[in-house]
């Protein structure tokens, strides 16, 4: 049993108002506990960040870049250690855990080019003797609230970008799997980041409330559910903060009759059941054209049955456990309700427990057919290994289906038709689209974010929009008049004729 504390001003700090259990989802055993910070402790972290901002915001771009490069090397060197921590506390398989470290590395590598990203603009002689130039400055203390499903990648969407831009940061990770955040903070410190620039507070809703309302916090970044994201956006903006709240999703995949069905089925299964479906860019709904629906469904079931569900640290494991017993039970209850109301359970993962892990938080891959659009299995973000297959007559029906759903995070289409793919990409109201790509998460030099109920705010995360979110624009209009009595010079430009001059 271990205790996960806080990291404030360059050192581990203990102190709590309560303790939250940390479980190994594969075994169901409690392996640790996380301190829930008091309001005073969160305020202490904010103060440390504010004090550090006075110095860090003035550090040269060269020095910031050197620290980021060093952090990138340390993060890569500790990939296996971070992956093991994630698998132990979150339950996903080691390959998935290492993959999320890799996606975090992408963002760090992107902001290693921060001198180029922060370059401003200059207009000479906008008016006679008058020049105008612009640049971007850091905003101050930034805060982030991250989810349990990606305890390394989601902090990397925020922290390196904010720090590279000259800000300081207070991170509040999920209480279910908080250990990775402390290692990240220590690696930043080892890379040379000054004390107080990155602080980590463990906690629950009480800690978030302090971050939402504290006057010294200038921005809030969030990844989580729609209900919490909307509330955080409303409270944060009401207190004068800029907010980016990446929220829930119900991503749809579309399979047209001209698609390579073998390819589409393999990718649909990977997207629906990878990471046990606990990711906001999963494909929990597949709208398949009626003409090939039975053939596609047979392929999907065949491939899903081959998934090895086991302890995430076991060799060859394809899918691990669900984060908590309560979440597993909620997922299985949604399946039971769908079946009771007429849905067909084509593949049933309820009650599945790997041998020797009967106390673990497992459920197997589940596939539902004949689901009505008013059932929870379709309307609610299940966030588990459940795939809903919906039959549609044509592309337009699939587009209408997606338009009628309130979420707008991502969507994918499988087709051999460039015309159909183009129509799909232009017609659907979502932020990220895949064409024969099941999980269209943008690389670090593009920005990540959804529309509608999947995002609250104006500026998406990481990439160019992330840099804009963590900085403020400043424009300087300047004129340097000669001393009194001195005549302004007449300019002659190189290459111009004497007559033109």
N, C-alpha and C positions, 0 to 999 in steps of 0.2 A: 504494500500500500504506500503510495507516494502522494505528496501534496504539491499542487501547482500554484505558485504565488504570482506576484506581479513584478514588472521590471520598470523601475522609475529612476530617472536621472542616472542611468548607468549601473544600477545595482538591483539585485533581487530584494523585494520588499514584501514582508508578510503583514497581514491584517485583513480582517473580514467581518462581515455582518452575518454570514452564513456559509455553509459548505455545500457544494454540489458533487454528487458521485460521478466518477468516471468509470465506465464499464469497458471491458473487452467484448464487443458485440458477438464475436465468434463463440465465446465460452459462456457469456452471460454473467461472468464474475466481475465484481467491483475490484478494480485494480488501483484506483486512486481517488483523489478528491481535489476539487478546484475551489479556491477561495473566491467568494463573492465580495468584491470591494465595497467598502463603505463610501458614502458620498464624499466624505473628507479625503479619502485616499484617491478617488478619481480627480477631485479638485487639486490635490497635490501633484498628480501627473500632468494636469493641464498647466499648472504654474511652472513646473519644470520645463515643459515644452515652450511656454511663453518666454521664459528667461533665456532658453537656448536659442530661440528664434532671433534675438537681438544680435547674436554672434553668427549663427549659421547662415542667415540671410545675406551676410556680407562676405562669406567665404567665396573665393574665386571659383569660376566655372572649372578651371583646371584641377583644383583640389577636390571639388565635388566629384568630378569625373574619375579621378584616381581612386577615390573611395568606392565608387560604384563598380569600377573594374575589379577591385580587390574583393568586394562582396560577391560579385558574380563568380569568381573563382572559388571562393569558400562555399557558396551555395552548391555549385556543381560537385565539389569534393565531398559534400555531406549529403548527396542525394540519397544514398542507401540508408543513412541514419534517419533522415527525414521521412523516407518512405516507410521504414519500419515503425516509426512513431505513428504515422497516419494509419497504417494497417492495424496496429494494436488498438488505437482509440476510436477509429472511425469504421473499420471493418472491410474497406475495399481491398482488392487484391494488390499485391506488391507492384505488379506492372502498372496498374492504374495509378497507384500512389507515386511511383517514380515519374509517370507521365505528367502528373500535375506539377511536380517540381520542374520538369522541363518546360512546361508552359509558363511558369513563373520566371524561369531564366530568360525566356524570350522578351519579357517586358523589361527586365533589368538590362539586357543587351540593348534594347531600343533606347532607354534613357541614358545609356553610356554616351550617346550622341547628343546630350542636352545642350552643349554649346551651339550646335547647329539648330536645334529645335527652338531655342530662345532668341535667335537672331531677329532684330527688328527691321524697320524700313527707314529710308532716308530720302527726302525730297529736297534737293538743293535749289535755291532761287525760286521757291514757290511763288514768291512775290519779290519785288526788287529789294535785294539785300536781306531776304528773309528765308530761312530754312526750317523744315519741319522733319522731326524724326520721332519714331515710336519704338517702344520696347515693352516687355512684360516683366512684372515684378511678382515675387511670392506674396501670398495673401496672409500668412501667419500660422496659427495653430490649426491643424486639420485633424479630423477624427474619422475613424473607420469602424464599422460594425460588420463582422464577417460571419458566414454560416458554417455549419458543421461539415458540409459535404466536400468542401475543398479548403482544408485548413492551411494549406501552403499557397495554392494558386490565387485564391481570392485576396488575401493580404498583399500578394505581389502585384495585383492589379492596381493597388492604391499606393502603398507605402513607398516603393522606389520612385514613382512618378512625382509624388508630393515632395519627397526629400530632394530629388534631383533639381526641382524647381526652386529650392531654397526654403521650403517650409519645414516645420516640425510636425510631429505626428503622435497621436494617442490612438492605439489600436485596442479594440475590445473584441476578442475572438469568441467563438461559440464555447459555452461552458462544457459541452459534451466531449470535446477533443482539443484542449487548450495547449498541450505541451509543445506543439510545433512552433507556436508563436514565440515562446521564450527562446527557443534555439535560434530562430530567425533574428531576434533582437540581439542575442549574444554574438552572432556572426557579423551583424552590422557593426557592433562595437569592436570586434576583432579586426574588422576592415579599416577602422580608424574613425568611425562616426563619433562625433563628440557626444558626451553625456547629455541626456535630455532631449536630443533630437528625435529619437524614437522611444516611446514609452508604451508599455503593455499593461492593461488592467483587465483582470479576469472579473467576470460578473454576470449579472442577469439584467432584467429590465430596469432595476434601480440605477445601475451604472449607466445604462443608455440614456436614462432621463437626465442625468447630469450633463452628458455630452450634448444632448439636444438643446438644453436651455442655458448652459454656461456662457456668459458674455464674451469670454476670451477664445471660444472655439469659433473659427470663421467658416468652416465647411464640414459637411457630413457626407461620407460615402457609405453605402449600405448594399448588401446582397442578402436576400431572404424572401420571405413570403410577401404577397401583395398586401395583406391586411396590415402587417407591421411596416412595410415600406411606405404605404400611403400615410399612416399615422406619423411616422418619423419625418416624412416630407412636410406634412402640415405643421407639425410642432417646430421643426427646424427652421422652416422659412418664416414662421410667425415670430421667431426670435432672431431674425435678420441673417440667417446663414444660407449659403448656397448649398444645395443638396442634390446628390445623384443617388437615387434609390432604385437599384435593379431588383425587380420583384418576381412574382410567380410566373408560371408559364404553362401552356398546354400546346406544345409544338405539334404540328401536323406534318406527316410525310404523305406525298401523293405518288401513287404508282399507276402510270398509264399503260394501256395495253401494248404499246410499242416498246416498253422498257425491257431490258435484259432482266428477266424475272429472277434468275439465279443470283445475279449481282444485287438486285434490289432486296431480295429476301435476306441475304447474308448481312447487308448493311442495316436493314431494318432491325434485325435481331441484335446486332452489336449496339445500335443506338438505343434500343428500348431496354436492354438488359445489362449493358455495361455499367459498372459502378452501381449495380443493383437498381438502376433507374433513378438513383438519388442525384440527379443533376438537372439544372434548369434548361439545358440544351438537349435533353433526351428527346426521343421521338415516341411518345406514349400513344399516339394516334396515327394510324395509317389509313388513308382513304384510297382504296384500290378500285380501279375501273372494273365494273361488273363482269365484263367479258373474260377477264383473267383472274377473278377473285378466288375461285375455288383452287385453281392451280397455285396461285401465290400463297394462299393460306396453308396448303399442304407443305409447301417448301418452308415456310416460316415455322410451322410446328415441328417439322423434322429437325431443323437447325436449332431450335430452342431446346428440344429434348436432349441435344448433345452437350448443352452447357454444363460444365462441372461446377456445382455449388459447394463451396467448402470454406474452411478457414482461409482468410486472405493470404496468409503466410505459407500455405501448403503448396508444394510444387504442382503446377498444372491447373491451379484454380482459375476459373473463368469469372466467377461471381462470388462475392462474399456476403456478409450478413447485413442486416438493416441496423441503423444506428441505435435504436432502443426497442425494447419489447412492446412499448406502447405504440410506436410507429408501425411495427410489424402487425400488431393487432388491428390497427386502423386500416391498413392496406387490405388485409384479408377480409375485414368487415365490408369494405366497399365492394369487393368481389362477390361476397355473399349476397349483399343487397341487389347487385346487378343480376345475379342468377335468379333470385327470388322474383324479380320484376321482368323476367323474360329473356335475359341475355343468355347466350350459349357459351359455356366455359369449355373452350376447345382444348386448352391445356391448363391443368389445375395445379398450382404450386402451393396451395394452402396446406398447412400442416407439415410441410417438408422440413425434416431435420437431418443433417448429416450424421452418420453413425459416430457415436462418441461425443457429439456436440448437441445433445438433446436440450441443453439449457441455453443454447445460443439463440440469437435473435434472427433466425432464418425464415425465409419464405422462398419458394421456388418460382421460376418463370411462369407467368400466367398469361394466357391469350383469350380474349373475349371477342365473340362475334355477336351480331344482332343486338348491339347496344343502342338504346334510344338516346336521343340528344338531351333529354331532360334528366337522365340518370346521373348520379354522382360519379360513376365511372367515366363519364364524358365531361361533365361540367367542372369537376374538381381536379386540382393538381394532385395526383395520387402520390407522386414522388417515391415510386417503388417499381419493382419489376413486373408491371402489368401493361400489356399491349392491347389496345382496343382497335379492332379492324372494322372499318365502315365501308360499305359498298356504295359506289357512286356511278352514275351512268356515263359521265364525261368530265372533261377538265373544268368546264364552267360550274358544274355541280360541286366539284372539289373547292374551287375558288369561293363559291358562295358559302360553303361550309366553314372555311377559315375566316371569312369576313364576318360570319355570324358569331364567332367565338370572341369573348372579350379580351383575351390575351393576345400579345403581339410580339413575342420574343423571337422565335425562329420558325422556319419551315423549310422543307426540302421537297424536291420533285425528282422522280426517276423517269426518264424518258429518252428516246432517241431523236426527238424532234426539237431542233433549235427554236422553231417558231413557238411551240408550246411552252418551252422553258422561258422564253422572253416574255410571252404573255403572262405567265405565272408570276415572274419576278416583278413585273410592273403593276400587277393587279392586286396583290395581297398586301394588307396593312401590317407588316411585321418588320422588325429591324434587321434581321439577318436571314439570308436565304441561301440554301444549298441547291445546286444543280448536279444531280448524281453524287452529291456529298451529303451524308446523313446528319452530320453535326457541324454546321457551318460557323464554328467559332473563329472569328477573324484573327489573323496574326497580329503581333504587337504593334506594327506600324499602321494598322487600321484600328478603329475604335469599336468597342463592344457595347451593345445596348439594344433594348427592345422598344416597342411602342405600346400605346394604350395601357392596359392594366399590368403590363410587364415592366413599366418604367415610369418613375415620377422624377421630373427634373427636366433640364434642357440640354445638358451636356453629358454625353456618354463617357464610359470609363476607358482608361489607358489610351494609347495612340495619340493622335493630334488633339482630339477633343479632351483627353485626360490632361494634357499639358495646358490647354486653355482653361480647364476647370480649376486647376491649382495655381493659376496666375491671374493677375489683373493687368489690363493694358494701360499704358501711359503714353501720352503724346506731348511732345515739347515743340513749341513754336518759338523760334529764336531769331533775334536780329542783333547785330553788333555794330552800332553806329560809331562813326569816327568821333574823336573828341571835338568839342565845340570849336568852330572856326576852320576845321580841316575839310577839304573837299572830298566827296565820295569818288573813288576811282572809276575810270571808264574801262570796262573789261574788253579784252580782245582775245578771241578764242583761237587756239591752235588749229591750223588747217584752213582757216577762213581767209578769204581774199581781203586786201586792204579796203576795197570798196564795200564789201559786205560788213566788215568790222565797223 
